[in-house]
């Protein structure tokens, strides 16, 4: 399970940023082209491969060296930054839990936020974990899945990395709907964005071996990233049956078969 988490985080942060100005164009290009009967639905592979190479260049030139510099911070400082960033996401996760019809998860996420914001000094510490209040990570992409939305096409987004059409829409909605971001002072929002950037660099450093193996050591990093991202995202959502829910086993499918055939 820990290895799956490392792979999923690695795929997501291989080239992660906040260039939301490009999202509208990407969604428009994908609209109406979803074909959930295919295990891998990547009709724009040629363009996606170009974006993948761009994202790799961003990782190589910026994220990887920056993460190595960030890694010199003491562990307690890194944990505090990660805790603060995660705490800011809890109101949005509470809302998504409610939209998914999971009141128990909503209560637990809300309780984590209250405890960590108060006793945990604004979320820098995680006393809720010591109390057994673990919460449940979720997002609007999962909400769309619970509502019955199909996965849609696969694509790579500049700076954001691999996404399905459904999860890309979910990312945009999560940013817009997080209630905390609408009411906190601008200084806290700025600190939150800085903490999120630090958390990304910390993850990049923590999972550097996995990320470097996928991006720079595999024969076809695009196919490998696509397979691992889809496999782990579907596993995360608990998809087990049906064509749209097909579970991809990288050991049962040759990740280079399609690439070699071209």
Backbone torsions as a table, in degrees:
resi	resn	phi	psi	omega
1	UNK	NA	-42.0	179.2
2	UNK	-64.3	-36.7	178.8
3	UNK	-65.8	-39.3	178.2
4	UNK	-62.5	-42.0	179.5
5	UNK	-62.4	-41.4	179.0
6	UNK	-61.6	-43.5	180.0
7	UNK	-64.3	-45.2	-178.4
8	UNK	-62.5	-46.1	177.7
9	UNK	-62.5	-39.5	-179.7
10	UNK	-61.5	-44.9	179.8
11	UNK	-65.2	-37.7	-176.1
12	UNK	-73.2	-36.8	-174.3
13	UNK	-98.8	6.5	179.0
14	UNK	-55.4	-35.1	173.9
15	UNK	-152.2	84.4	-171.5
16	UNK	-112.6	135.1	177.5
17	UNK	-158.6	-153.6	-176.2
18	UNK	-139.7	46.8	-178.9
19	UNK	-89.2	67.2	-174.3
20	UNK	-71.3	-12.2	178.1
21	UNK	-63.7	-24.2	-179.0
22	UNK	-87.3	-10.7	-172.3
23	UNK	-68.5	-39.1	-178.9
24	UNK	-60.3	-42.0	179.1
25	UNK	-65.5	-38.3	-179.3
26	UNK	-66.8	-44.4	179.6
27	UNK	-62.5	-40.8	179.6
28	UNK	-62.9	-38.8	-179.7
29	UNK	-67.6	-30.7	-177.4
30	UNK	-86.8	-19.7	-171.6
31	UNK	-56.6	131.3	174.6
32	UNK	79.4	0.8	-176.0
33	UNK	-105.4	4.0	-177.0
34	UNK	-69.3	139.2	177.0
35	UNK	-136.3	85.7	-171.3
36	UNK	-70.4	-1.4	-180.0
37	UNK	-78.3	-11.8	179.4
38	UNK	-95.5	140.9	178.0
39	UNK	-64.1	-40.5	174.9
40	UNK	-124.6	118.0	-176.2
41	UNK	-112.9	93.2	-174.0
42	UNK	-132.0	69.8	-176.2
43	UNK	-70.4	-18.2	-178.1
44	UNK	-108.1	39.1	-173.3
45	UNK	-58.6	-40.7	-177.8
46	UNK	-59.4	-46.8	178.0
47	UNK	-67.3	-39.9	-179.4
48	UNK	-62.3	-36.0	178.4
49	UNK	-64.4	-38.2	177.6
50	UNK	-64.7	-42.7	178.4
51	UNK	-65.4	-38.1	177.8
52	UNK	-59.2	-43.3	178.8
53	UNK	-65.1	-37.6	176.0
54	UNK	-63.1	-45.4	179.8
55	UNK	-62.9	-36.4	175.7
56	UNK	-62.7	-39.7	179.8
57	UNK	-66.0	-35.9	176.6
58	UNK	-65.3	-43.0	178.9
59	UNK	-62.2	-45.1	-176.0
60	UNK	-68.1	-38.4	-175.4
61	UNK	-85.7	-29.0	-171.7
62	UNK	-121.2	-61.3	-169.8
63	UNK	-66.0	-46.9	-176.4
64	UNK	-63.0	-49.7	178.0
65	UNK	-66.5	-35.9	179.0
66	UNK	-66.4	-36.6	179.7
67	UNK	-67.3	-34.3	178.0
68	UNK	-67.0	-37.4	176.2
69	UNK	-68.7	-39.4	-179.8
70	UNK	-65.2	-30.8	-175.2
71	UNK	-66.9	-12.4	179.3
72	UNK	-77.2	-11.6	177.5
73	UNK	-63.6	145.2	176.9
74	UNK	-60.1	147.6	-178.2
75	UNK	-55.0	-42.3	179.2
76	UNK	-61.2	-33.3	178.3
77	UNK	-69.2	-44.9	177.9
78	UNK	-60.5	-43.2	179.8
79	UNK	-62.8	-40.2	178.9
80	UNK	-62.7	-41.4	178.1
81	UNK	-64.4	-45.1	178.7
82	UNK	-62.4	-42.9	179.4
83	UNK	-61.3	-42.3	-178.6
84	UNK	-64.1	-44.3	179.3
85	UNK	-64.7	-43.8	-179.6
86	UNK	-64.6	-36.4	-178.0
87	UNK	-65.1	-34.9	179.2
88	UNK	-67.3	-21.6	179.7
89	UNK	-84.5	-15.4	-172.9
90	UNK	-63.0	-39.0	176.8
91	UNK	-60.4	-40.8	177.1
92	UNK	-65.8	-37.6	178.1
93	UNK	-69.1	-33.2	175.1
94	UNK	-63.7	-45.7	179.0
95	UNK	-62.4	-43.6	178.9
96	UNK	-63.8	-37.8	177.8
97	UNK	-61.3	-40.0	177.6
98	UNK	-65.6	-43.0	-179.8
99	UNK	-65.1	-25.6	178.6
100	UNK	-85.8	-1.9	-178.0
101	UNK	74.3	33.2	-180.0
102	UNK	-120.5	76.2	-175.8
103	UNK	-62.8	-32.6	179.0
104	UNK	-62.7	-44.2	178.1
105	UNK	-66.3	-36.1	178.7
106	UNK	-63.6	-44.3	179.4
107	UNK	-62.9	-42.5	-178.7
108	UNK	-66.4	-42.3	177.6
109	UNK	-64.4	-40.2	178.3
110	UNK	-65.1	-40.3	179.1
111	UNK	-64.8	-40.9	176.6
112	UNK	-59.0	-43.3	-178.5
113	UNK	-63.8	-45.0	-178.6
114	UNK	-64.0	-47.2	-178.0
115	UNK	-64.4	-48.1	-176.0
116	UNK	-72.1	-30.0	178.4
117	UNK	-72.2	-33.8	-178.1
118	UNK	-91.3	-73.6	-178.5
119	UNK	-64.9	-33.2	-178.5
120	UNK	-85.3	13.5	174.5
121	UNK	55.3	65.9	175.7
122	UNK	74.1	11.1	179.3
123	UNK	98.4	3.2	178.8
124	UNK	-69.2	-26.5	178.1
125	UNK	-119.9	166.0	-174.5
126	UNK	-125.1	64.6	177.5
127	UNK	-66.0	-22.8	179.1
128	UNK	-60.5	-35.3	178.8
129	UNK	-63.0	-42.7	178.9
130	UNK	-64.4	-26.2	178.5
131	UNK	-85.9	-0.8	-179.5
132	UNK	84.0	13.4	178.8
133	UNK	-96.4	93.4	-172.5
134	UNK	-86.5	-30.6	-176.0
135	UNK	75.2	-177.8	180.0
136	UNK	-142.3	116.1	178.1
137	UNK	-67.5	133.0	178.0
138	UNK	-157.1	175.6	-178.8
139	UNK	-158.3	175.2	-176.9
140	UNK	-72.6	-23.2	172.7
141	UNK	-60.1	-40.8	175.9
142	UNK	-68.6	-36.3	176.5
143	UNK	-59.8	-44.6	177.5
144	UNK	-61.5	-38.4	177.4
145	UNK	-62.4	-44.8	179.0
146	UNK	-62.3	-34.9	178.9
147	UNK	-75.3	-7.4	177.0
148	UNK	100.3	7.9	179.2
149	UNK	-70.2	137.6	177.9
150	UNK	-70.9	158.7	-179.3
151	UNK	-62.3	-36.3	-178.9
152	UNK	78.9	-165.5	-176.8
153	UNK	-79.0	156.3	173.8
154	UNK	-92.1	145.7	176.3
155	UNK	-158.1	164.9	170.8
156	UNK	-111.3	133.7	-178.8
157	UNK	-108.0	135.1	177.7
158	UNK	-53.1	129.0	178.9
159	UNK	73.4	-22.7	-177.2
160	UNK	-97.2	-21.1	177.9
161	UNK	82.6	-155.7	-174.0
162	UNK	-70.3	140.3	178.0
163	UNK	-152.8	152.3	162.6
164	UNK	-92.5	163.3	178.9
165	UNK	-58.0	-42.7	-179.5
166	UNK	-63.5	-43.3	-177.6
167	UNK	-73.6	-28.9	176.2
168	UNK	-64.7	-46.5	175.0
169	UNK	-59.9	-41.1	179.3
170	UNK	-60.5	-39.3	178.8
171	UNK	-60.0	-45.5	-178.7
172	UNK	-62.9	-44.4	-178.6
173	UNK	-66.5	-39.4	179.6
174	UNK	-59.3	-41.0	178.9
175	UNK	-65.9	-40.5	-176.1
176	UNK	-74.7	-32.2	-169.9
177	UNK	-100.5	-7.6	179.9
178	UNK	-60.4	111.9	-174.0
179	UNK	-63.6	-29.9	-177.7
180	UNK	-65.3	-38.8	-177.3
181	UNK	-67.7	-18.2	-179.1
182	UNK	-85.6	-17.1	-172.5
183	UNK	-119.5	-17.6	-177.4
184	UNK	-77.3	154.6	177.8
185	UNK	-61.0	157.0	-176.9
186	UNK	-60.6	-33.3	179.1
187	UNK	-63.4	-38.2	178.2
188	UNK	-69.1	-39.1	177.8
189	UNK	-62.3	-41.0	178.4
190	UNK	-63.7	-43.6	177.9
191	UNK	-62.8	-37.5	178.4
192	UNK	-63.7	-43.1	178.7
193	UNK	-64.4	-38.9	178.0
194	UNK	-65.2	-39.7	179.0
195	UNK	-66.1	-38.7	178.0
196	UNK	-64.1	-40.5	177.5
197	UNK	-63.0	-42.7	177.7
198	UNK	-63.5	-39.2	179.1
199	UNK	-63.4	-39.9	177.5
200	UNK	-62.6	-44.3	179.1
201	UNK	-65.4	-37.7	178.0
202	UNK	-63.8	-41.7	177.5
203	UNK	-65.5	-39.6	179.8
204	UNK	-61.2	-40.0	179.1
205	UNK	-72.5	-40.2	-175.5
206	UNK	-66.3	-38.2	-177.1
207	UNK	-108.1	29.3	-174.0
208	UNK	-61.7	-36.7	-178.5
209	UNK	-63.8	-44.4	179.1
210	UNK	-66.5	-45.9	-177.1
211	UNK	-64.4	-45.8	179.8
212	UNK	-63.3	-36.8	178.7
213	UNK	-62.7	-43.2	-178.7
214	UNK	-70.8	-46.1	-172.3
215	UNK	-79.5	-36.5	-167.9
216	UNK	-119.5	-9.5	-176.9
217	UNK	-116.1	-14.6	179.9
218	UNK	-82.1	153.7	-178.0
219	UNK	-66.1	-31.9	-179.9
220	UNK	-140.6	89.9	-173.7
221	UNK	-65.1	-28.9	179.7
222	UNK	-65.9	-51.3	179.5
223	UNK	-61.7	-39.7	-179.6
224	UNK	-65.7	-44.2	178.6
225	UNK	-62.5	-44.1	-179.3
226	UNK	-60.2	-47.9	-178.9
227	UNK	-62.8	-47.4	-177.0
228	UNK	-67.1	-39.6	179.1
229	UNK	-63.3	-49.5	-178.6
230	UNK	-64.4	-41.6	179.7
231	UNK	-58.8	-50.1	-173.9
232	UNK	-75.0	-33.4	177.1
233	UNK	-66.4	-41.9	179.2
234	UNK	-67.8	-38.3	175.5
235	UNK	-62.3	-41.9	-179.9
236	UNK	-61.4	-36.4	-179.7
237	UNK	-83.2	-6.6	179.8
238	UNK	76.5	25.0	179.4
239	UNK	-76.9	126.6	-175.5
240	UNK	-131.7	-16.8	-174.5
241	UNK	-140.9	160.1	177.9
242	UNK	86.6	160.5	-176.6
243	UNK	-64.8	-41.4	-178.5
244	UNK	-71.3	-22.4	-177.6
245	UNK	-100.5	14.4	-173.3
246	UNK	-56.6	133.3	178.5
247	UNK	-91.0	125.4	-176.5
248	UNK	-95.3	121.1	176.7
249	UNK	-102.5	111.8	-176.5
250	UNK	-64.8	-15.9	178.7
251	UNK	-89.7	-15.3	178.8
252	UNK	-96.9	-17.5	-178.5
253	UNK	-119.7	132.5	177.7
254	UNK	-73.8	111.3	-176.2
255	UNK	-68.1	-12.0	-176.7
256	UNK	-108.6	1.4	-174.4
257	UNK	-58.9	-49.6	-177.7
258	UNK	-67.0	-38.2	-179.2
259	UNK	-66.1	-43.6	-178.0
260	UNK	-67.1	-26.5	-176.5
261	UNK	-78.0	-12.5	-176.3
262	UNK	-79.7	NA	NA
